[in-house]
Amino acid sequence: MNLEALLFEQPSYNLVFFRPMKDIGSAFDKSDKKSEEMKFKQENHRKERNIIRKYRDDKKKDTEPDKTITAAAFDLEEVLPVPKTNEGDMYYSRQLNNYNLSVYGYHDKSGHNYIWNETTAKHGSNEIASCVMTYLDNLNKKGHKRL
């Protein structure tokens, strides 16, 4: 091969990316050679997940006939840094963290977000409890008596 061919030749890589069909969770080993203990833990995890999902679905059904009963799901979302940048110095010196608690009310299929930044409060149990209390107070004003 001559020098020109080496300089301008496009490298060819035989890369294949595998996309798993389902995320089995970081707590479980993804290898084919799972130990008996890991299989036992994974099976228990599936059973618990199914029990919780059935409980949630039953509670959602309870909200349909009686409008004073509601069910809701709460989730503290990922911390949102502002500004969003990949530049190193700016990333570490000027970052402001924002927190977001999402609430989904099954009774009226509505979503609510409680957003605050770290200059207002952190994201501990007191702050989460304040958001939940605000949500519950709003439900009480609308006539809901049971969650």
Secondary structure, DSSP 4 states (H G I P E B T S, - for coil): --HHHHHHPPP---------SS---TTS--SS---HHHHHHHHHHHHHHHHHHHHHHHHHHHHTT-TTB--EEEEE---EEES----HHHHHHS-EEEEEEEEEETTTTEEEEEEEETTT--SSHHHHHHHHHHHHHHHHHTT--B-
